[in-house]
Amino acid sequence: MVLIQRILGPAAFAFTFYFTHPAVWGLSLPVAALRMWQGYQPAARGAPYVVAELLVEGGRVLQLALVLAIGGAVSLRQMGSSATWLKILQGAGRTDFQEFVWELVGYALVVGLMNLALAALLQETHVAALLARLGLGALDPLRARQALLLGLKNLFVIPTSVIILFRMLRLV
């Protein structure tokens, strides 16, 4: 039982943390929507695509700063202070190597399973059937699958996997 807690503890923390803080998962919504738009585009070029990419990465940086601020019990205004960063980074010095290895195994399992589940759910035939049921049969199922995959990964997999890593490094 202790081994299971070691392996899955950071993942349980990450999912609880993510879904407990509306501002954290709320920032994932526009990021996921922009990634879906980008995923459906035939080619990555032009000013709209570059602006979308800048907004996505800016949103992600803000989200990560928010996670660190909430986890460190500091305000976002304090994130520019070196004292705040020393406080946040102190946790990394308390990381136990053996425990970190077990947590890394858990990280690989959890993130791998999330990606496998998305790949299984979003097979091109399933997406085509969903599009037909929604009256969107004119959309390209392959590009729609790519857009859905990018959207869901940016909504759930990426933020929770980063929170798991932050937890493993004792930053939150």
GIFENFEN-V52634 format. One record per backbone hydrogen bond with DSSP energy under -0.5 kcal/mol. NH is the residue of the N-H (numbers start at 1). CO is the residue of the C=O. If there is no record, write none. Layout:
NH,CO
NH,CO
//
This chain:
5,1
6,2
7,3
8,4
9,5
12,8
13,9
14,10
15,11
16,12
17,13
18,14
19,15
20,16
21,17
22,20
24,21
25,18
25,21
26,22
27,23
28,24
28,25
29,25
29,26
30,26
31,27
32,28
33,29
34,30
35,31
36,32
37,33
38,34
39,35
40,36
41,37
41,38
45,43
50,46
51,47
52,48
53,49
54,50
55,51
56,52
57,53
58,54
59,55
60,56
61,57
62,58
63,59
64,60
65,61
66,62
67,63
68,64
69,65
70,66
71,67
72,68
73,70
74,69
78,75
79,76
80,77
81,78
85,81
86,82
87,83
88,84
89,85
90,86
91,87
91,88
92,89
93,89
93,90
94,91
95,92
100,96
101,97
102,98
103,99
104,100
105,101
106,102
107,103
108,104
109,105
110,106
111,107
112,108
113,109
114,110
115,111
116,112
117,113
118,114
119,115
120,116
121,117
122,118
123,120
127,123
128,124
129,125
130,126
131,127
132,128
133,129
134,130
135,132
136,131
139,136
141,139
144,140
145,141
146,142
147,143
148,144
149,145
150,146
151,147
152,148
153,149
154,150
155,151
156,152
157,152
158,153
160,156
161,157
162,158
163,159
164,160
165,161
166,162
167,163
168,164
169,165
170,167
171,166
172,166
//
